[in-house]
Amino acid sequence: MTEPVTFLGFTTSSPTSISPTSDANLESDANDHTGASNPTLHLLITTTSSTYSYPLLPKVSSPSSVLVDETGAGLRCTCIDWKDRWAVVGRDEALYACAVGGRIGTYALEGSSVLPLVGGG
């Protein structure tokens, strides 16, 4: 990475869609003491031209950043949705939802750029 970093955020899983997660599923995951689901932690890194993922947990012997999406953003144009665990990358043309596994959604916009904020409910 040689371009400036514009956002750093942590995420704990890799969702497959941007559909809302039910609270019942979150509770069952939190109460799973069988070890069936191993916790993961990734650092999402957004630059002006790309979004990357860096694995933190479980610890790997040779960690390296992985290109998640070829879409980046300016300062204060990315945020993390803590409930569903994905990043919202705001650009002039669209909002992009990115997770550790790649882009999971796009919403086209008309008009000027927006500041993405994710609220709790």
MOTAPE-V760743 format. One record per residue. N is the residue number from 1. RES is the residue in three letters. SS is DSSP state (H for helix, E for strand, C for the rest). D_FIRST is the distance of its C-alpha to the first C-alpha in whole Angstrom. Layout:
BEGIN
[[N | RES | SS | D_FIRST] [N | RES | SS | D_FIRST]]
END
This chain:
BEGIN
[[1 | MET | C | 0] [2 | THR | C | 4] [3 | GLU | C | 6] [4 | PRO | C | 8] [5 | VAL | E | 9] [6 | THR | E | 12] [7 | PHE | E | 13] [8 | LEU | E | 14] [9 | GLY | E | 17] [10 | PHE | E | 18] [11 | THR | E | 20] [12 | THR | C | 23] [13 | SER | C | 23] [14 | SER | C | 23] [15 | PRO | C | 25] [16 | THR | C | 26] [17 | SER | C | 27] [18 | ILE | C | 27] [19 | SER | C | 31] [20 | PRO | C | 32] [21 | THR | C | 33] [22 | SER | C | 36] [23 | ASP | H | 37] [24 | ALA | H | 39] [25 | ASN | H | 36] [26 | LEU | H | 35] [27 | GLU | H | 38] [28 | SER | H | 38] [29 | ASP | H | 35] [30 | ALA | H | 35] [31 | ASN | C | 39] [32 | ASP | C | 38] [33 | HIS | C | 38] [34 | THR | C | 39] [35 | GLY | C | 35] [36 | ALA | C | 35] [37 | SER | C | 32] [38 | ASN | C | 29] [39 | PRO | C | 27] [40 | THR | C | 23] [41 | LEU | E | 21] [42 | HIS | E | 17] [43 | LEU | E | 15] [44 | LEU | E | 13] [45 | ILE | E | 10] [46 | THR | E | 10] [47 | THR | E | 8] [48 | THR | C | 10] [49 | SER | C | 10] [50 | SER | C | 9] [51 | THR | E | 10] [52 | TYR | E | 9] [53 | SER | E | 12] [54 | TYR | E | 12] [55 | PRO | E | 16] [56 | LEU | E | 18] [57 | LEU | E | 22] [58 | PRO | C | 23] [59 | LYS | C | 22] [60 | VAL | C | 20] [61 | SER | C | 21] [62 | SER | C | 17] [63 | PRO | C | 15] [64 | SER | C | 11] [65 | SER | C | 9] [66 | VAL | E | 11] [67 | LEU | E | 10] [68 | VAL | E | 13] [69 | ASP | E | 13] [70 | GLU | C | 12] [71 | THR | C | 14] [72 | GLY | C | 12] [73 | ALA | C | 14] [74 | GLY | C | 15] [75 | LEU | C | 16] [76 | ARG | C | 19] [77 | CYS | C | 19] [78 | THR | E | 18] [79 | CYS | E | 20] [80 | ILE | E | 21] [81 | ASP | E | 24] [82 | TRP | C | 26] [83 | LYS | C | 29] [84 | ASP | C | 27] [85 | ARG | C | 24] [86 | TRP | E | 21] [87 | ALA | E | 19] [88 | VAL | E | 20] [89 | VAL | E | 18] [90 | GLY | E | 20] [91 | ARG | C | 20] [92 | ASP | C | 23] [93 | GLU | C | 24] [94 | ALA | E | 23] [95 | LEU | E | 23] [96 | TYR | E | 20] [97 | ALA | E | 21] [98 | CYS | E | 18] [99 | ALA | E | 19] [100 | VAL | C | 17] [101 | GLY | C | 19] [102 | GLY | E | 18] [103 | ARG | E | 19] [104 | ILE | E | 23] [105 | GLY | E | 24] [106 | THR | E | 24] [107 | TYR | E | 27] [108 | ALA | E | 27] [109 | LEU | C | 28] [110 | GLU | C | 31] [111 | GLY | C | 31] [112 | SER | C | 28] [113 | SER | C | 25] [114 | VAL | C | 26] [115 | LEU | C | 24] [116 | PRO | C | 24] [117 | LEU | C | 26] [118 | VAL | C | 27] [119 | GLY | C | 31] [120 | GLY | C | 32] [121 | GLY | C | 36]]
END
